[in-house]
Amino acid sequence: MRKLLFNILALSLFSQLAFSQGSQIKIANNSLAKLQNSIAEKADAKKQLTIIGEGIKAIDLAENDKKTKNWPETWAIKAYLSSYIALIDENEANADKYFQLSQDALVKATQLDKFQSNTELIKAANHNIHVKRLRKGTEAFQQNDFAVAYDLLKDVSDFMPADTLLATNVAICAQNLQQYNDALSYYIKAKEKGAKNPSLFQNIANIYASKFETDLAIKTLEEGLSLNAYHPLLTNDYINLLLDTEQYEKATKAVETSLKTDKRSKLLFFLYGYLQQNQAKNIATAELSYKKALEVDYNYFDALYQLALAYIQDANQALTQKDNQKFTANINRAEYSLLRAHEININHKNTIKLLIDIYTRKNRLDKVQELKRKLNEF
């Protein structure tokens, strides 16, 4: 009888101890339920923080209890409540404090939750933590603090892989930090998820070009143009890359295609003239194209200079044909173009040298001496 009484008393004490150990978890769970109701009722942050405060006090006690400190539920609740405080508390220092606590608690909850009995709570806490990282990362990005932004946004992008803007911003951070392989990886990630922004294709192509992978750079720009037809910046990059790689036929076709829709681009007219002059050897077409560029911008130095070269080519050809009248007319045109170019850029040495050559032919020694003095001043 005494043994039975002892067993009953022992069982009673054990039940009280178990209740004591679990009661704080129960309070914390009640706090969770109240919080969910307050969220549904769209209660203000102050009321929600009061509710959370009850749960935090209880979970702090559970965390320090010898038994419940090893329960995954303890840490899952702490992770969720702390992460929610980090999102709604207007006190930035306190929000940051709980942001760190939530991350530490999440790690412990994940480690202890062997049977995945707290999966939903852990998922919710993880979501809140990533929302907070996104906020902090976006703020750092807007302040051009690319190192901080990269560390935060990279993690969020991996958590939300379908967000193309987020992946693009991570890539921009990496590019500014000169981590070009990472930048390329996230730009491509954004592209594969459907991003069509022209600057995305420009950046990918620029990184490929810097790695001397010009075929991939050209292919990327072609892909960008297929999604953003006739985009001027993509077009210019594409044409310049074709010129750099001496793919003149493709460059000419690209310029011709662009000119069908963009009839006010001085650069396109200039490039078409340059290609006609130096590749097709069609001087007459080149001259017309330079003149169209100058109709757009009367003081376009490059067009004036190249137009003068075209006139000089015509003059030299006339000289071989012993056509003095044509020679004189083209030399005069070249002189006029070069004088205008010289007014725009007085320090351009080749312009001065060509003028010296023309005035030498014309026997204008006073002009020759004047220009030679200018040349010696450089």
Sequence and secondary structure as in RCSB ss.txt:
>XXXX:A:sequence
MRKLLFNILALSLFSQLAFSQGSQIKIANNSLAKLQNSIAEKADAKKQLTIIGEGIKAIDLAENDKKTKNWPETW
AIKAYLSSYIALIDENEANADKYFQLSQDALVKATQLDKFQSNTELIKAANHNIHVKRLRKGTEAFQQNDFAVAY
DLLKDVSDFMPADTLLATNVAICAQNLQQYNDALSYYIKAKEKGAKNPSLFQNIANIYASKFETDLAIKTLEEGL
SLNAYHPLLTNDYINLLLDTEQYEKATKAVETSLKTDKRSKLLFFLYGYLQQNQAKNIATAELSYKKALEVDYNY
FDALYQLALAYIQDANQALTQKDNQKFTANINRAEYSLLRAHEININHKNTIKLLIDIYTRKNRLDKVQELKRKL
NEF
>XXXX:A:secstr
 HHHHHHHHHHHHHHHHHHHHHHHHHHHHHHHHHHHHHHHTT  HHHHHHHHHHHHHHHHHHHTSTTGGG HHHH
HHHHHHHHHHHHH S HHHHHHHHHHHHHHHHHHHHH TT TTHHHHHHHHHHHHHHHHHHHHHHHHTT HHHHH
HHHHHHHHHSTT HHHHHHHHHHHHHTT HHHHHHHHHHHHHTT   HHHHHHHHHHHHHTT HHHHHHHHHHHH
HHSTT HHHHHHHHHHHHHTT HHHHHHHHHHHHTT TT HHHHHHHHHHHHHTS  HHHHHHHHHHHHHH TT 
HHHHHHHHHHHHHHHHHHHHTT HHHHHHHHHHHHHHHHHHHHH TT HHHHHHHHHHHHHTT HHHHHHHHHHH
HH 
